[in-house]
């Protein structure tokens, strides 16, 4: 097992991560349907919206060089084992709307300061968005998941794009 995978597995045992699982904020997919390292698959419940038939979103995270480099995530179709279709991505308004865009060059990462895709495109976001930016060597998986859970369970979430 690589050092980054060991670090990730240790963080999954941390009380802060476990608390999110116990409270039902997120869950890690394990077993036969789980992707192999350096990927991991999580799901989180979402509040009901009139234009939706889904009850949870799956996030597939690329975790190589974990906790030094931010995870790179995208919404995932669990049944098809592929990136979720644009029409079923969450529709977000407000300050984090751009993080959920579907039209940027890297379809497997989010355009957000807590995601490797956004930080690679805009390293200045570390300073401009300190409350939500991934901090190399400090941030942990529950930081990423907490941000996603809070946005998807806020008034800024308006169902799907479709």
C-alpha positions as CSV (number, residue, x, y, z in Angstrom):
1,X,0.0,0.0,0.0
2,X,1.4,3.4,-0.9
3,X,1.9,6.2,1.6
4,X,-0.9,8.3,0.2
5,X,-3.3,5.4,0.4
6,X,-2.2,4.6,4.0
7,X,-2.8,8.3,4.9
8,X,-6.2,8.2,3.4
9,X,-7.2,5.0,5.2
10,X,-6.0,6.5,8.5
11,X,-8.1,9.6,7.9
12,X,-11.2,7.3,7.4
13,X,-10.7,6.2,11.0
14,X,-10.6,9.7,12.3
15,X,-13.5,10.7,14.5
16,X,-14.3,13.7,12.3
17,X,-14.8,11.5,9.3
18,X,-16.6,8.9,11.2
19,X,-19.0,11.5,12.7
20,X,-20.1,12.5,9.2
21,X,-20.8,8.8,8.4
22,X,-22.7,8.3,11.7
23,X,-24.8,11.4,11.1
24,X,-25.6,10.1,7.6
25,X,-23.9,13.0,5.8
26,X,-21.8,10.7,3.6
27,X,-20.9,7.0,3.1
28,X,-18.1,5.3,1.3
29,X,-18.9,2.6,-1.2
30,X,-17.0,-0.5,-0.3
31,X,-17.0,-4.0,-1.7
32,X,-17.3,-5.3,-5.3
33,X,-18.6,-2.0,-6.7
34,X,-15.9,0.1,-5.1
35,X,-13.2,1.5,-7.5
36,X,-9.6,0.6,-6.9
37,X,-7.0,3.0,-5.6
38,X,-6.3,5.8,-6.3
39,X,-10.1,6.3,-6.7
40,X,-12.8,6.1,-4.0
41,X,-16.6,6.4,-4.3
42,X,-18.8,8.2,-1.8
43,X,-22.5,9.0,-1.7
44,X,-24.4,11.6,0.2
45,X,-28.2,12.1,0.6
46,X,-29.8,15.2,-0.8
47,X,-33.1,16.9,0.1
48,X,-36.1,16.1,-2.1
49,X,-36.8,18.6,-4.9
50,X,-39.8,18.6,-7.2
51,X,-37.8,18.1,-10.4
52,X,-35.8,15.1,-9.2
53,X,-36.2,11.4,-8.8
54,X,-32.8,10.8,-7.2
55,X,-32.2,10.7,-3.4
56,X,-28.4,10.8,-3.3
57,X,-25.4,11.8,-5.3
58,X,-22.3,9.7,-5.8
59,X,-18.9,11.4,-6.0
60,X,-16.0,9.6,-7.5
61,X,-12.8,11.0,-6.1
62,X,-9.3,10.7,-7.6
63,X,-7.0,10.6,-4.5
64,X,-3.4,10.1,-5.8
65,X,-1.0,12.1,-3.6
66,X,-3.7,12.3,-1.0
67,X,-3.8,15.1,1.4
68,X,-0.9,16.8,-0.3
69,X,-2.9,17.3,-3.5
70,X,-6.6,18.0,-3.3
71,X,-9.0,15.2,-4.4
72,X,-10.3,15.5,-7.9
73,X,-14.0,14.7,-8.0
74,X,-17.0,14.4,-10.2
75,X,-20.6,13.2,-9.9
76,X,-20.9,9.5,-10.8
77,X,-23.5,7.3,-12.2
78,X,-23.3,4.3,-9.8
79,X,-25.3,1.9,-12.0
80,X,-23.5,2.7,-15.3
81,X,-20.1,3.1,-13.6
82,X,-19.4,6.4,-15.5
83,X,-19.5,10.1,-15.1
84,X,-23.0,11.3,-14.4
85,X,-24.8,12.8,-17.3
86,X,-24.9,16.6,-17.4
87,X,-28.7,16.8,-17.1
88,X,-28.6,15.1,-13.7
89,X,-25.8,17.1,-12.2
90,X,-26.9,19.4,-9.3
91,X,-28.1,22.8,-10.2
92,X,-26.4,25.2,-7.8
93,X,-26.8,29.0,-7.4
94,X,-24.8,31.4,-5.3
95,X,-21.1,31.7,-4.7
96,X,-20.2,28.1,-5.5
97,X,-22.3,27.8,-8.7
98,X,-19.1,27.7,-10.9
99,X,-17.8,24.7,-9.0
100,X,-20.6,22.6,-10.4
101,X,-20.3,23.7,-14.0
102,X,-20.3,21.0,-16.7
103,X,-18.7,22.9,-19.5
104,X,-15.1,23.1,-18.5
105,X,-12.2,21.2,-19.9
106,X,-11.8,18.6,-17.2
107,X,-14.9,16.5,-17.0
108,X,-13.7,14.3,-14.1
109,X,-12.9,17.2,-11.7
110,X,-14.8,20.1,-10.2
111,X,-14.1,23.7,-11.0
112,X,-13.9,24.6,-7.3
113,X,-11.2,25.7,-4.7
114,X,-11.6,22.4,-2.7
115,X,-11.0,20.3,-5.8
116,X,-7.7,19.5,-7.6
117,X,-9.2,20.6,-10.9
118,X,-10.1,24.1,-9.7
119,X,-6.9,24.6,-7.9
120,X,-4.7,23.5,-10.8
121,X,-6.6,26.0,-13.0
122,X,-6.6,28.7,-10.4
123,X,-3.8,28.4,-7.7
124,X,-4.7,31.9,-6.5
125,X,-8.0,30.5,-5.1
126,X,-6.0,29.2,-2.2
127,X,-5.7,32.8,-1.0
128,X,-9.0,34.1,-2.4
129,X,-11.1,31.3,-0.8
130,X,-9.4,30.3,2.4
131,X,-12.5,28.9,4.1
132,X,-13.1,26.3,1.4
133,X,-9.7,25.8,-0.3
134,X,-7.8,22.5,0.1
135,X,-4.8,23.1,2.2
136,X,-1.9,20.8,1.3
137,X,-0.9,18.5,4.1
138,X,-3.7,19.8,6.4
139,X,-7.0,19.2,4.7
140,X,-8.6,15.8,5.0
141,X,-11.3,13.8,3.2
142,X,-14.0,15.0,5.6
143,X,-13.2,18.6,4.7
144,X,-14.0,17.9,1.0
145,X,-17.1,15.9,1.8
146,X,-18.4,18.5,4.3
147,X,-18.3,21.2,1.7
148,X,-20.1,19.1,-0.8
149,X,-22.7,18.0,1.7
150,X,-23.4,21.5,2.9
151,X,-23.9,22.9,-0.6
152,X,-26.1,20.0,-1.7
153,X,-28.2,20.4,1.4
154,X,-28.5,24.1,1.3
155,X,-31.0,26.6,-0.3
156,X,-28.5,27.0,-3.1
157,X,-29.3,23.5,-4.4
158,X,-32.2,23.5,-6.9
159,X,-32.4,20.0,-8.2
160,X,-30.9,18.8,-11.4
161,X,-29.8,20.6,-14.6
162,X,-32.3,18.5,-16.6
